[in-house]
Amino acid sequence: MSHQDFSTYPIMLVDDEINALSLLKSFLCHEGFSKVSTFDDSLQALENFKREEVALAVIDLRMPKLHGRDLLEAFSELKPYVPVIVVTAENHIETAIDCMKTGAADYLTKPISINRFIAGVKRALELHSLNEDIILLDKATAEEITAPSPHIPSIITRDREMLTLLSYVEVVAKSRQPVLISGETGVGKELVARAVHTLSGLKGGFVSINIAGLDDQMLSDTLFGHRRGAFTGAQGDRDGLIMKAAGGTLFLDEIGDLSELSQIKLLRLIQENEYYQLGSDYPLRSNARLVVATNRILRQCMNERTFRKDLYYRLCTHQVAIPPLRKRRGDIPLLLDHFIRQAAKAMGKGKLSYRKELVDFLVTYEFPGNIRELQSIVYDFVSRTTTSKLSTSLLKKVIAREQEPAKRVMCLGDADPGLECNGITFPTIPTLKYAETIFIARALELAKNNQGTAARMLGITRQALNNRLRRAKSRT
């Protein structure tokens, strides 16, 4: 947990049962929290919440006058940056999910564990502190105040959206809450996960595992470890990756592929900070920071019932959505230079140069494989180069070979009868003259009006392109 002092943060407790209020307040006072206010009337609590500064609210659900679910919704609308913990006797999964969707930071059932309650309070206050930092960051971005971006050598960018994202990463790195990183394959999710670890200042190591294709037993053995004799072939004890990540960061890639049984075990790990090794009845404590990543849309997975809602709402406290490379084309020249230097050094080649037209052509490519694909293309490109000058024609051949396995063609869609190519959609088959006009305009747009590059994209000579442009001009 963070070592920040939260003892003077104002906390309000709301429950119509006086004894429950007294018990919770005694727990907090024993832990050193000095500003704890109690309310046995939910309407009075709401009025106080509007007027006074509050860092955390702990509320019951079943209350007269104003039900806890309505109170939670009101709190979330009035001050969404103030975390709310629900403490109730209702032990129903759907109720818990509904509260988390409405904005609850945690959901605890009575009778509550003192340790669980205090740990939840500290996590929620840490979240409140982070929310204040994020509000300041959003305000600075809205006012176009450029804050110094964090120094993360592994992430090369000058894209404004990426720099804002990295500033957000720097803020949430201080938290011990899980971080959910999403983005297409090849955008650099593990690099961002490592950045979270580096900026967190945690003393432990960074431990990574791709969980795609692992069944529940294999994943449990890998993460939690086992005791001797736990299963056939378990001839000795084995520490899991959670133990290896003690005091550091555990990174789970492809979290969307997690089996349902494994999801339940991960949920317990997040809620209780406890886990069981295979073959053991004794729980072990975890203090590893959890960072997860996926190239799937987890909300869609929830709707398809392949991903648990309660787990999703535990994981999504801090979300980092990395844009694809085609949305940050300004970074392509920087990444190109970086990968060329890397590849040249790895292959023992000297300094390599290229003409501007090479970059002009490269930024017209869509990069379905994102940064990983760019790196692959550059390494292949450099390996095939026999001179110190990198040629655009050779680059075109390399990219054409990359495209061949999944060659994109114009085709009729099953659901939407139309033609689509590179962002251009025709509702019906167009005339050749009209299609030519549209494709020439699109090629010139992507090539930034460089006629040579546009002509190569269209597979014609520059002179042929000029002739077509002249004919089109004479018709207007």
DOSEFI-250247 format. One line per field, with one value per residue (C-alpha): residue number from 0; residue in three letters; x, y, z. Coordinates in steps of 0.02 Angstrom, whole numbers, plus 50000, padded with zeros to 5 digits. Example, Ala and Ser with C-alpha at 12.3 -4.5 7.8 and 13.67 -1.06 7.14 Angstrom:
REM residues 2
resi = c(0/1)
resn = c(Ala/Ser)
east = c(50615/50684)
north = c(49775/49947)
up = c(50390/50357)
This chain:
REM residues 476
resi = c(0/1/2/3/4/5/6/7/8/9/10/11/12/13/14/15/16/17/18/19/20/21/22/23/24/25/26/27/28/29/30/31/32/33/34/35/36/37/38/39/40/41/42/43/44/45/46/47/48/49/50/51/52/53/54/55/56/57/58/59/60/61/62/63/64/65/66/67/68/69/70/71/72/73/74/75/76/77/78/79/80/81/82/83/84/85/86/87/88/89/90/91/92/93/94/95/96/97/98/99/100/101/102/103/104/105/106/107/108/109/110/111/112/113/114/115/116/117/118/119/120/121/122/123/124/125/126/127/128/129/130/131/132/133/134/135/136/137/138/139/140/141/142/143/144/145/146/147/148/149/150/151/152/153/154/155/156/157/158/159/160/161/162/163/164/165/166/167/168/169/170/171/172/173/174/175/176/177/178/179/180/181/182/183/184/185/186/187/188/189/190/191/192/193/194/195/196/197/198/199/200/201/202/203/204/205/206/207/208/209/210/211/212/213/214/215/216/217/218/219/220/221/222/223/224/225/226/227/228/229/230/231/232/233/234/235/236/237/238/239/240/241/242/243/244/245/246/247/248/249/250/251/252/253/254/255/256/257/258/259/260/261/262/263/264/265/266/267/268/269/270/271/272/273/274/275/276/277/278/279/280/281/282/283/284/285/286/287/288/289/290/291/292/293/294/295/296/297/298/299/300/301/302/303/304/305/306/307/308/309/310/311/312/313/314/315/316/317/318/319/320/321/322/323/324/325/326/327/328/329/330/331/332/333/334/335/336/337/338/339/340/341/342/343/344/345/346/347/348/349/350/351/352/353/354/355/356/357/358/359/360/361/362/363/364/365/366/367/368/369/370/371/372/373/374/375/376/377/378/379/380/381/382/383/384/385/386/387/388/389/390/391/392/393/394/395/396/397/398/399/400/401/402/403/404/405/406/407/408/409/410/411/412/413/414/415/416/417/418/419/420/421/422/423/424/425/426/427/428/429/430/431/432/433/434/435/436/437/438/439/440/441/442/443/444/445/446/447/448/449/450/451/452/453/454/455/456/457/458/459/460/461/462/463/464/465/466/467/468/469/470/471/472/473/474/475)
resn = c(Met/Ser/His/Gln/Asp/Phe/Ser/Thr/Tyr/Pro/Ile/Met/Leu/Val/Asp/Asp/Glu/Ile/Asn/Ala/Leu/Ser/Leu/Leu/Lys/Ser/Phe/Leu/Cys/His/Glu/Gly/Phe/Ser/Lys/Val/Ser/Thr/Phe/Asp/Asp/Ser/Leu/Gln/Ala/Leu/Glu/Asn/Phe/Lys/Arg/Glu/Glu/Val/Ala/Leu/Ala/Val/Ile/Asp/Leu/Arg/Met/Pro/Lys/Leu/His/Gly/Arg/Asp/Leu/Leu/Glu/Ala/Phe/Ser/Glu/Leu/Lys/Pro/Tyr/Val/Pro/Val/Ile/Val/Val/Thr/Ala/Glu/Asn/His/Ile/Glu/Thr/Ala/Ile/Asp/Cys/Met/Lys/Thr/Gly/Ala/Ala/Asp/Tyr/Leu/Thr/Lys/Pro/Ile/Ser/Ile/Asn/Arg/Phe/Ile/Ala/Gly/Val/Lys/Arg/Ala/Leu/Glu/Leu/His/Ser/Leu/Asn/Glu/Asp/Ile/Ile/Leu/Leu/Asp/Lys/Ala/Thr/Ala/Glu/Glu/Ile/Thr/Ala/Pro/Ser/Pro/His/Ile/Pro/Ser/Ile/Ile/Thr/Arg/Asp/Arg/Glu/Met/Leu/Thr/Leu/Leu/Ser/Tyr/Val/Glu/Val/Val/Ala/Lys/Ser/Arg/Gln/Pro/Val/Leu/Ile/Ser/Gly/Glu/Thr/Gly/Val/Gly/Lys/Glu/Leu/Val/Ala/Arg/Ala/Val/His/Thr/Leu/Ser/Gly/Leu/Lys/Gly/Gly/Phe/Val/Ser/Ile/Asn/Ile/Ala/Gly/Leu/Asp/Asp/Gln/Met/Leu/Ser/Asp/Thr/Leu/Phe/Gly/His/Arg/Arg/Gly/Ala/Phe/Thr/Gly/Ala/Gln/Gly/Asp/Arg/Asp/Gly/Leu/Ile/Met/Lys/Ala/Ala/Gly/Gly/Thr/Leu/Phe/Leu/Asp/Glu/Ile/Gly/Asp/Leu/Ser/Glu/Leu/Ser/Gln/Ile/Lys/Leu/Leu/Arg/Leu/Ile/Gln/Glu/Asn/Glu/Tyr/Tyr/Gln/Leu/Gly/Ser/Asp/Tyr/Pro/Leu/Arg/Ser/Asn/Ala/Arg/Leu/Val/Val/Ala/Thr/Asn/Arg/Ile/Leu/Arg/Gln/Cys/Met/Asn/Glu/Arg/Thr/Phe/Arg/Lys/Asp/Leu/Tyr/Tyr/Arg/Leu/Cys/Thr/His/Gln/Val/Ala/Ile/Pro/Pro/Leu/Arg/Lys/Arg/Arg/Gly/Asp/Ile/Pro/Leu/Leu/Leu/Asp/His/Phe/Ile/Arg/Gln/Ala/Ala/Lys/Ala/Met/Gly/Lys/Gly/Lys/Leu/Ser/Tyr/Arg/Lys/Glu/Leu/Val/Asp/Phe/Leu/Val/Thr/Tyr/Glu/Phe/Pro/Gly/Asn/Ile/Arg/Glu/Leu/Gln/Ser/Ile/Val/Tyr/Asp/Phe/Val/Ser/Arg/Thr/Thr/Thr/Ser/Lys/Leu/Ser/Thr/Ser/Leu/Leu/Lys/Lys/Val/Ile/Ala/Arg/Glu/Gln/Glu/Pro/Ala/Lys/Arg/Val/Met/Cys/Leu/Gly/Asp/Ala/Asp/Pro/Gly/Leu/Glu/Cys/Asn/Gly/Ile/Thr/Phe/Pro/Thr/Ile/Pro/Thr/Leu/Lys/Tyr/Ala/Glu/Thr/Ile/Phe/Ile/Ala/Arg/Ala/Leu/Glu/Leu/Ala/Lys/Asn/Asn/Gln/Gly/Thr/Ala/Ala/Arg/Met/Leu/Gly/Ile/Thr/Arg/Gln/Ala/Leu/Asn/Asn/Arg/Leu/Arg/Arg/Ala/Lys/Ser/Arg/Thr)
east = c(50000/50049/50138/50040/49957/49767/49727/49658/49549/49364/49263/49074/48981/48796/48690/48520/48588/48672/48773/48843/48895/48981/49073/49139/49191/49287/49380/49432/49480/49586/49681/49713/49580/49532/49393/49251/49070/48918/48739/48591/48479/48518/48434/48538/48692/48652/48634/48800/48883/48828/48896/49052/49218/49217/49359/49264/49087/49041/48856/48729/48599/48439/48393/48226/48192/48325/48385/48574/48569/48488/48610/48756/48688/48666/48842/48915/48825/48868/49051/49110/49288/49236/49245/49100/49111/48950/48938/48780/48704/48646/48761/48699/48818/48697/48676/48865/48885/48747/48832/49001/48922/48839/49007/49049/49235/49208/49070/49083/48957/48914/48982/49138/49319/49409/49565/49464/49370/49526/49617/49466/49462/49647/49630/49481/49571/49720/49600/49529/49704/49738/49572/49624/49786/49692/49569/49717/49792/49627/49614/49791/49753/49590/49682/49821/49951/50093/50158/50328/50299/50375/50543/50507/50648/50559/50409/50448/50315/50278/50092/49987/49863/50004/50093/49930/49909/50086/50053/49901/50009/50131/49988/49908/50076/50079/49920/49911/49746/49746/49780/49687/49782/49688/49736/49760/49895/50067/50031/50151/50041/50185/50295/50161/50145/50332/50318/50185/50306/50455/50359/50282/50450/50412/50567/50513/50530/50418/50347/50253/50145/50038/49888/49815/49796/49827/49695/49645/49767/49914/49877/49848/50013/50105/50032/50004/50130/50103/50151/50235/50111/49976/49959/50046/50223/50229/50386/50432/50365/50355/50340/50217/50243/50144/50278/50414/50326/50320/50343/50337/50218/50129/50079/49944/49931/49778/49666/49514/49561/49550/49438/49287/49363/49526/49426/49350/49524/49590/49440/49481/49662/49610/49479/49571/49754/49757/49783/49805/49945/49888/49883/49881/49741/49837/49813/49964/49965/50008/50079/50112/50039/49925/49928/49825/49809/49692/49662/49479/49334/49296/49125/49076/49146/49036/48882/48931/48949/49130/49200/49134/49058/49119/49298/49288/49233/49377/49502/49442/49485/49629/49610/49742/49682/49830/49788/49840/49987/49873/49800/49973/50059/50170/50266/50312/50468/50531/50499/50574/50738/50742/50714/50837/50973/50927/50927/51088/51178/51111/51167/51336/51293/51350/51245/51098/51008/50850/50755/50600/50490/50519/50432/50296/50259/50270/50141/50013/50017/49883/49993/49866/50004/50048/50221/50270/50235/50335/50482/50469/50461/50612/50719/50677/50705/50876/50929/50893/50984/51156/51203/51203/51050/50878/50767/50580/50557/50633/50521/50369/50420/50441/50271/50189/50258/50187/50015/50011/49949/49797/49782/49646/49525/49367/49221/49033/48990/48867/48765/48795/48792/48932/49113/49247/49432/49549/49413/49316/49144/49034/48852/48843/48970/49032/49072/49256/49270/49196/49301/49459/49422/49391/49545/49660/49596/49620/49797/49847/49774/49872/50030/50011/49997/50163/50118/50263/50209/50025/50067/50161/50013/49898/50019/50041/50179/50187/50157/49999/49938/49971/49873/49724/49730/49733/49585/49488/49527/49468/49302/49266)
north = c(50000/50182/50262/50425/50487/50483/50504/50681/50644/50672/50510/50497/50340/50317/50178/50179/50057/50154/50002/49974/50157/50149/49989/50055/50220/50127/50027/50188/50282/50135/50150/50336/50416/50578/50652/50526/50588/50472/50487/50374/50475/50456/50622/50717/50628/50687/50868/50857/50780/50930/51058/50982/50918/50727/50611/50447/50390/50220/50181/50045/49993/49954/50121/50213/50382/50361/50189/50165/50130/50301/50383/50304/50369/50545/50545/50487/50625/50764/50720/50578/50598/50547/50356/50265/50097/49999/49895/49789/49623/49594/49460/49453/49459/49560/49690/49705/49725/49856/49956/49947/50005/50149/50207/50111/50091/49934/49819/49732/49613/49602/49536/49621/49578/49719/49695/49694/49851/49950/49893/49947/50117/50146/50094/50209/50358/50324/50326/50494/50566/50504/50573/50745/50731/50671/50817/50937/50845/50855/51040/51072/50978/51074/51238/51178/51195/51082/50988/50902/50726/50584/50521/50347/50303/50146/50244/50354/50483/50665/50634/50745/50608/50490/50623/50657/50470/50454/50597/50500/50343/50442/50491/50319/50232/50291/50191/50010/49988/49877/49959/49900/49931/49908/49924/49830/49699/49777/49951/49927/49874/49787/49942/50045/49912/49922/50111/50096/49987/50102/50260/50174/50165/49989/49898/49726/49662/49666/49492/49463/49319/49298/49197/49161/48974/48926/48815/48844/48719/48777/48960/48925/48829/48968/49110/49033/48890/48720/48610/48442/48306/48428/48332/48195/48251/48382/48313/48472/48641/48780/48967/49051/49213/49309/49268/49317/49484/49522/49708/49736/49721/49569/49596/49483/49501/49446/49454/49435/49252/49206/49055/49077/48977/49075/49237/49189/49156/49321/49412/49340/49393/49573/49581/49493/49506/49319/49161/48974/48871/48709/48572/48696/48745/48895/49065/49170/49359/49456/49631/49633/49774/49705/49771/49685/49707/49653/49680/49636/49750/49686/49770/49669/49512/49549/49561/49395/49322/49269/49393/49421/49590/49597/49562/49696/49828/49779/49797/49957/50084/50151/50127/50163/50150/50156/50227/50127/50187/50247/50372/50442/50452/50593/50464/50359/50461/50449/50263/50236/50318/50222/50052/50088/50126/49970/49858/49931/49903/49726/49681/49768/49897/50077/50234/50222/50367/50390/50522/50611/50522/50360/50434/50511/50338/50250/50363/50312/50132/50081/49967/49837/49763/49935/49971/49787/49776/49935/49861/49698/49792/49900/49752/49658/49817/49849/49667/49675/49840/49823/50008/50150/50225/50152/50153/50180/50048/49914/49970/49949/49770/49731/49803/49713/49550/49594/49624/49466/49343/49452/49548/49678/49682/49778/49664/49662/49654/49524/49643/49809/49799/49918/49930/49985/50021/50118/50220/50252/50174/50162/50116/50039/49995/50165/50214/50199/50386/50426/50294/50360/50537/50478/50366/50499/50625/50499/50453/50637/50665/50521/50573/50754/50808/50727/50671/50548/50456/50461/50389/50243/50208/50203/50094/50220/50337/50517/50572/50466/50544/50719/50676/50616/50773/50884/50792/50807/50994/51020/50936/51057)
up = c(50000/49981/50129/50107/50268/50248/50434/50414/50261/50301/50299/50316/50372/50330/50408/50493/50624/50765/50823/50649/50638/50807/50760/50595/50673/50809/50675/50588/50746/50802/50636/50669/50559/50649/50540/50541/50538/50558/50493/50532/50414/50228/50180/50308/50241/50065/50121/50214/50062/49957/50080/50158/50094/50089/50038/50062/50096/50171/50152/50189/50059/50155/50235/50256/50174/50039/49988/49981/49793/49764/49884/49790/49624/49698/49769/49602/49507/49631/49660/49547/49611/49789/49808/49892/49982/50001/50161/50168/50220/50040/49973/49793/49645/49537/49676/49691/49502/49496/49635/49548/49384/49475/49541/49701/49731/49835/49896/50066/50144/50330/50442/50377/50407/50498/50392/50231/50283/50329/50172/50067/50152/50120/49938/49915/49995/49883/49736/49795/49801/49625/49563/49622/49523/49368/49380/49381/49232/49135/49176/49115/48954/48927/48950/48834/48970/48920/49072/49058/48992/49092/49034/48967/48845/48784/48717/48568/48529/48496/48470/48582/48628/48674/48779/48873/48899/48967/49088/49149/49165/49273/49390/49408/49425/49606/49643/49696/49606/49450/49281/49125/48962/48799/48617/48455/48434/48416/48489/48636/48783/48873/48851/48939/49075/49104/49109/49246/49344/49318/49367/49519/49605/49669/49728/49667/49489/49336/49302/49139/49076/48920/48978/48805/48781/48964/49046/49227/49306/49203/49241/49427/49436/49344/49447/49618/49620/49700/49845/49826/49779/49722/49559/49462/49428/49566/49647/49738/49793/49663/49692/49575/49480/49611/49738/49614/49587/49774/49802/49614/49467/49395/49212/49139/48950/48849/49004/48892/48861/49046/49082/49195/49338/49326/49327/49496/49568/49501/49576/49748/49728/49691/49829/49969/49915/49952/49850/49875/49800/49719/49852/49998/50119/50186/50104/50056/50050/49892/49884/49697/49591/49454/49276/49140/48953/48814/48629/48655/48702/48876/48884/48732/48814/48966/48854/48775/48952/48924/49050/49227/49260/49440/49384/49249/49373/49488/49346/49262/49397/49291/49104/48972/48791/48671/48498/48343/48240/48098/48222/48263/48094/48156/48258/48105/48060/48240/48251/48078/48128/48292/48211/48070/48197/48296/48142/48071/48237/48255/48078/48088/47954/47953/47953/47833/47750/47648/47551/47617/47489/47585/47739/47629/47562/47730/47814/47682/47744/47870/47980/48037/48146/48217/48290/48294/48107/48073/48167/48069/47903/47946/48000/47840/47740/47817/47797/47610/47584/47502/47500/47627/47543/47582/47428/47421/47286/47399/47542/47429/47392/47576/47620/47473/47543/47715/47638/47533/47668/47702/47541/47553/47407/47369/47400/47427/47611/47676/47783/47694/47504/47455/47407/47530/47510/47624/47705/47541/47534/47378/47412/47237/47103/47039/46860/46815/46787/46957/47047/46962/47023/47202/47211/47140/47268/47409/47353/47344/47516/47593/47500/47556/47373/47326/47150/47136/47294/47243/47072/47151/47265/47113/47013/46872/46815/46871/46691/46682/46844/46775/46618/46720/46830/46674/46598/46761/46769/46589/46629/46773)
